[in-house]
Amino acid sequence: MPKITFQYAGVTKTVDAKSGESLLKIALDNGIPMEHACGGNGFCTTCMCTVKSGGQNLAPRTDREEHMGITSDPYRLGCQTRVTGDGDVEIEVSV
Protein backbone atom coordinates (compact mmCIF):
# COMPACT_ATOMS: atom_id res chain seq x y z
CA MET A 1 0.00 0.00 0.00
CA PRO A 2 1.47 3.39 -0.95
CA LYS A 3 2.25 5.96 1.72
CA ILE A 4 1.67 9.66 1.13
CA THR A 5 3.62 12.17 3.20
CA PHE A 6 1.91 15.55 3.44
CA GLN A 7 3.82 18.63 4.58
CA TYR A 8 1.72 21.63 5.63
CA ALA A 9 2.05 24.53 8.09
CA GLY A 10 5.21 23.08 9.63
CA VAL A 11 3.59 19.64 10.10
CA THR A 12 4.59 16.40 8.40
CA LYS A 13 2.07 13.55 8.36
CA THR A 14 2.41 10.20 6.57
CA VAL A 15 -0.71 8.20 5.78
CA ASP A 16 -1.65 5.02 3.90
CA ALA A 17 -3.39 5.49 0.56
CA LYS A 18 -5.32 3.30 -1.81
CA SER A 19 -4.22 3.24 -5.42
CA GLY A 20 -6.71 5.19 -7.54
CA GLU A 21 -7.66 7.74 -4.87
CA SER A 22 -7.05 11.45 -5.38
CA LEU A 23 -4.61 13.36 -3.21
CA LEU A 24 -7.50 15.57 -2.08
CA LYS A 25 -9.57 12.60 -0.88
CA ILE A 26 -6.59 11.09 0.91
CA ALA A 27 -5.84 14.41 2.61
CA LEU A 28 -9.42 15.06 3.72
CA ASP A 29 -9.94 11.47 4.91
CA ASN A 30 -6.91 11.91 7.17
CA GLY A 31 -7.66 15.34 8.60
CA ILE A 32 -5.09 17.14 6.48
CA PRO A 33 -6.19 20.64 5.47
CA MET A 34 -6.32 21.02 1.70
CA GLU A 35 -8.39 23.83 0.23
CA HIS A 36 -10.96 22.85 -2.41
CA ALA A 37 -13.20 25.85 -3.16
CA CYS A 38 -14.83 24.15 -6.17
CA GLY A 39 -15.64 20.98 -4.24
CA GLY A 40 -12.85 18.99 -5.85
CA ASN A 41 -14.13 19.39 -9.41
CA GLY A 42 -10.98 20.90 -10.93
CA PHE A 43 -12.47 24.33 -11.63
CA CYS A 44 -10.17 26.31 -9.34
CA THR A 45 -6.59 25.94 -8.20
CA THR A 46 -7.04 26.08 -4.44
CA CYS A 47 -5.92 22.46 -4.01
CA MET A 48 -2.70 23.01 -5.94
CA CYS A 49 0.19 21.22 -4.26
CA THR A 50 3.86 20.59 -4.89
CA VAL A 51 5.12 17.06 -5.51
CA LYS A 52 8.41 16.83 -3.62
CA SER A 53 9.15 13.21 -4.54
CA GLY A 54 7.46 10.13 -5.96
CA GLY A 55 5.81 11.84 -8.93
CA GLN A 56 6.26 8.64 -10.92
CA ASN A 57 3.71 7.06 -8.57
CA LEU A 58 0.98 9.49 -9.65
CA ALA A 59 -1.29 9.31 -12.68
CA PRO A 60 -0.38 11.56 -15.62
CA ARG A 61 -1.59 15.16 -15.58
CA THR A 62 -5.24 15.47 -16.60
CA ASP A 63 -6.74 17.72 -19.27
CA ARG A 64 -8.53 19.61 -16.51
CA GLU A 65 -5.20 20.40 -14.82
CA GLU A 66 -3.78 21.67 -18.08
CA HIS A 67 -6.88 23.81 -18.75
CA MET A 68 -6.38 25.38 -15.31
CA GLY A 69 -2.79 26.25 -16.22
CA ILE A 70 -1.09 23.52 -14.20
CA THR A 71 1.19 22.34 -16.99
CA SER A 72 4.59 21.69 -15.42
CA ASP A 73 6.11 19.70 -12.60
CA PRO A 74 6.23 19.78 -9.66
CA TYR A 75 2.75 21.35 -9.44
CA ARG A 76 -0.46 19.32 -9.43
CA LEU A 77 -4.11 19.76 -8.49
CA GLY A 78 -4.90 17.56 -5.48
CA CYS A 79 -8.42 16.86 -6.71
CA GLN A 80 -7.27 15.62 -10.11
CA THR A 81 -4.09 13.78 -9.14
CA ARG A 82 -4.56 10.09 -8.43
CA VAL A 83 -2.14 7.69 -6.79
CA THR A 84 -1.09 4.79 -8.99
CA GLY A 85 0.82 1.69 -7.98
CA ASP A 86 2.46 1.03 -4.64
CA GLY A 87 5.17 3.70 -4.48
CA ASP A 88 5.39 6.45 -1.88
CA VAL A 89 4.79 10.13 -2.59
CA GLU A 90 5.74 13.30 -0.71
CA ILE A 91 3.49 16.35 -1.14
CA GLU A 92 3.71 19.94 0.10
CA VAL A 93 0.30 21.57 0.68
CA SER A 94 -0.18 25.32 0.92
CA VAL A 95 -2.50 26.34 3.76
Backbone as CSV, one residue per row, in Angstrom:
resi,resn,N_x,N_y,N_z,CA_x,CA_y,CA_z,C_x,C_y,C_z
1,MET,0.849,-1.172,0.000,0.000,0.000,0.000,0.901,1.243,0.000
2,PRO,0.635,2.188,-0.905,1.468,3.394,-0.949,1.279,4.262,0.298
3,LYS,2.311,4.989,0.622,2.255,5.956,1.717,2.429,7.351,1.116
4,ILE,1.589,8.280,1.580,1.674,9.663,1.130,2.097,10.502,2.327
5,THR,3.166,11.263,2.160,3.618,12.172,3.196,3.192,13.571,2.799
6,PHE,2.386,14.190,3.649,1.915,15.554,3.438,2.693,16.484,4.353
7,GLN,3.173,17.578,3.800,3.817,18.634,4.581,2.940,19.864,4.472
8,TYR,2.577,20.445,5.624,1.721,21.629,5.633,1.901,22.366,6.952
9,ALA,1.990,23.678,6.898,2.046,24.530,8.087,3.036,24.023,9.132
10,GLY,4.200,23.563,8.702,5.212,23.080,9.626,4.969,21.679,10.166
11,VAL,3.947,20.998,9.663,3.589,19.645,10.097,3.925,18.662,8.981
12,THR,4.385,17.492,9.351,4.586,16.401,8.403,3.766,15.217,8.882
13,LYS,2.937,14.681,8.000,2.072,13.552,8.359,2.106,12.540,7.225
14,THR,2.375,11.276,7.554,2.412,10.199,6.570,1.207,9.293,6.795
15,VAL,0.504,8.999,5.704,-0.713,8.196,5.783,-0.692,7.119,4.695
16,ASP,-1.463,6.062,4.918,-1.649,5.024,3.897,-2.651,5.520,2.868
17,ALA,-2.478,5.088,1.641,-3.389,5.493,0.562,-3.732,4.292,-0.299
18,LYS,-4.914,4.326,-0.858,-5.321,3.300,-1.809,-5.001,3.786,-3.215
19,SER,-4.480,2.901,-4.026,-4.221,3.244,-5.418,-5.543,3.640,-6.080
20,GLY,-5.519,4.710,-6.848,-6.707,5.191,-7.541,-7.385,6.355,-6.848
21,GLU,-7.051,6.616,-5.582,-7.660,7.740,-4.867,-6.928,9.042,-5.192
22,SER,-7.665,10.148,-5.131,-7.050,11.446,-5.378,-6.316,11.920,-4.133
23,LEU,-5.330,12.781,-4.337,-4.607,13.363,-3.208,-5.552,14.144,-2.305
24,LEU,-6.531,14.821,-2.886,-7.501,15.571,-2.084,-8.283,14.642,-1.169
25,LYS,-8.798,13.544,-1.694,-9.573,12.600,-0.881,-8.713,12.022,0.240
26,ILE,-7.495,11.655,-0.093,-6.590,11.093,0.906,-6.341,12.115,2.014
27,ALA,-6.088,13.359,1.618,-5.841,14.412,2.607,-7.052,14.600,3.511
28,LEU,-8.216,14.799,2.923,-9.415,15.062,3.722,-9.783,13.881,4.606
29,ASP,-9.624,12.662,4.112,-9.937,11.469,4.911,-9.027,11.333,6.126
30,ASN,-7.880,12.018,6.087,-6.905,11.910,7.166,-6.721,13.210,7.946
31,GLY,-7.688,14.112,7.819,-7.657,15.337,8.604,-6.579,16.326,8.202
32,ILE,-6.125,16.228,6.971,-5.093,17.138,6.478,-5.780,18.273,5.729
33,PRO,-5.505,19.518,6.116,-6.192,20.637,5.473,-5.708,20.854,4.038
34,MET,-6.618,20.711,3.093,-6.321,21.019,1.698,-7.531,21.775,1.164
35,GLU,-7.308,23.007,0.765,-8.395,23.827,0.232,-8.990,23.159,-0.998
36,HIS,-10.290,23.407,-1.226,-10.964,22.852,-2.409,-12.253,23.651,-2.647
37,ALA,-12.078,24.909,-3.021,-13.195,25.848,-3.157,-14.257,25.358,-4.147
38,CYS,-13.861,24.610,-5.161,-14.830,24.154,-6.167,-15.399,22.782,-5.829
39,GLY,-15.119,22.283,-4.632,-15.643,20.978,-4.239,-14.874,19.817,-4.828
40,GLY,-13.669,20.070,-5.293,-12.854,18.991,-5.854,-13.188,18.653,-7.287
41,ASN,-13.734,19.627,-8.024,-14.130,19.389,-9.412,-13.139,19.905,-10.448
42,GLY,-12.020,20.448,-9.997,-10.980,20.895,-10.927,-11.297,22.200,-11.622
43,PHE,-12.123,23.055,-11.013,-12.474,24.334,-11.629,-11.787,25.513,-10.963
44,CYS,-10.939,25.244,-9.971,-10.167,26.309,-9.336,-8.767,25.740,-9.113
45,THR,-7.932,26.455,-8.475,-6.587,25.937,-8.200,-6.275,25.951,-6.708
46,THR,-7.296,25.977,-5.869,-7.044,26.079,-4.440,-6.425,24.821,-3.840
47,CYS,-6.529,23.694,-4.511,-5.924,22.457,-4.010,-4.563,22.185,-4.652
48,MET,-3.994,23.199,-5.303,-2.696,23.006,-5.938,-1.658,22.643,-4.883
49,CYS,-0.853,21.653,-5.183,0.187,21.217,-4.261,1.480,20.983,-5.047
50,THR,2.545,20.817,-4.303,3.860,20.589,-4.891,4.287,19.163,-4.613
51,VAL,4.645,18.432,-5.657,5.124,17.061,-5.509,6.622,17.143,-5.237
52,LYS,7.001,16.767,-4.027,8.414,16.832,-3.617,9.187,15.596,-4.075
53,SER,8.519,14.442,-4.058,9.146,13.208,-4.541,8.047,12.185,-4.838
54,GLY,8.395,11.217,-5.657,7.463,10.133,-5.962,6.463,10.446,-7.062
55,GLY,6.724,11.473,-7.855,5.805,11.839,-8.931,5.529,10.709,-9.903
56,GLN,6.458,9.789,-10.026,6.261,8.643,-10.919,5.173,7.715,-10.407
57,ASN,4.758,7.890,-9.166,3.708,7.061,-8.572,2.338,7.722,-8.642
58,LEU,2.236,8.770,-9.450,0.983,9.487,-9.652,0.544,9.345,-11.102
59,ALA,-0.761,9.378,-11.317,-1.295,9.309,-12.681,-0.822,10.531,-13.478
60,PRO,-0.763,10.413,-14.797,-0.377,11.556,-15.620,-1.323,12.747,-15.410
61,ARG,-0.814,13.919,-15.693,-1.589,15.155,-15.584,-2.855,15.050,-16.432
62,THR,-3.952,15.544,-15.887,-5.238,15.472,-16.597,-5.442,16.700,-17.492
63,ASP,-6.370,16.570,-18.430,-6.735,17.716,-19.274,-7.246,18.870,-18.421
64,ARG,-7.990,18.565,-17.378,-8.528,19.608,-16.507,-7.397,20.395,-15.850
65,GLU,-6.350,19.696,-15.395,-5.197,20.397,-14.817,-4.577,21.335,-15.847
66,GLU,-4.400,20.846,-17.043,-3.782,21.668,-18.081,-4.654,22.864,-18.433
67,HIS,-5.971,22.683,-18.472,-6.877,23.807,-18.749,-6.840,24.852,-17.643
68,MET,-6.487,24.444,-16.433,-6.384,25.377,-15.309,-4.981,25.982,-15.213
69,GLY,-4.122,25.668,-16.178,-2.786,26.254,-16.223,-1.725,25.498,-15.448
70,ILE,-2.065,24.334,-14.930,-1.092,23.517,-14.199,-0.458,22.583,-15.227
71,THR,0.629,23.054,-15.844,1.192,22.337,-16.987,2.605,21.822,-16.760
72,SER,3.210,22.142,-15.622,4.588,21.688,-15.422,4.805,21.185,-14.004
73,ASP,5.730,20.241,-13.903,6.110,19.704,-12.599,6.873,20.784,-11.837
74,PRO,6.771,20.791,-10.549,6.232,19.776,-9.660,4.790,20.038,-9.221
75,TYR,4.082,20.932,-9.898,2.754,21.351,-9.441,1.655,20.438,-9.967
76,ARG,0.688,20.143,-9.071,-0.460,19.319,-9.428,-1.684,19.811,-8.671
77,LEU,-2.866,19.494,-9.206,-4.108,19.762,-8.487,-4.436,18.518,-7.668
78,GLY,-4.623,18.693,-6.370,-4.897,17.565,-5.480,-6.152,16.802,-5.852
79,CYS,-7.157,17.515,-6.372,-8.421,16.860,-6.710,-8.327,16.022,-7.977
80,GLN,-7.385,16.318,-8.828,-7.266,15.622,-10.109,-6.153,14.585,-10.129
81,THR,-5.260,14.637,-9.154,-4.088,13.776,-9.142,-4.368,12.503,-8.358
82,ARG,-4.271,11.379,-9.047,-4.558,10.089,-8.428,-3.268,9.300,-8.206
83,VAL,-3.255,8.568,-7.109,-2.137,7.688,-6.788,-2.249,6.447,-7.662
84,THR,-1.121,6.017,-8.209,-1.089,4.789,-8.995,0.016,3.898,-8.448
85,GLY,-0.204,2.628,-8.440,0.820,1.695,-7.981,1.012,1.708,-6.478
86,ASP,2.175,1.210,-6.063,2.455,1.032,-4.642,3.560,1.934,-4.112
87,GLY,4.059,2.856,-4.913,5.166,3.701,-4.478,4.722,4.856,-3.596
88,ASP,5.647,5.344,-2.800,5.385,6.448,-1.882,5.512,7.796,-2.579
89,VAL,4.803,8.793,-2.024,4.785,10.132,-2.586,4.907,11.133,-1.440
90,GLU,5.624,12.213,-1.686,5.741,13.300,-0.707,5.170,14.576,-1.333
91,ILE,4.228,15.202,-0.629,3.489,16.353,-1.139,3.622,17.525,-0.173
92,GLU,3.763,18.730,-0.712,3.707,19.940,0.102,2.394,20.657,-0.228
93,VAL,1.613,20.928,0.818,0.304,21.568,0.677,0.393,22.985,1.203
94,SER,-0.108,23.940,0.436,-0.180,25.322,0.920,-1.446,25.486,1.742
95,VAL,-1.317,26.065,2.929,-2.497,26.337,3.764,-2.461,27.768,4.251
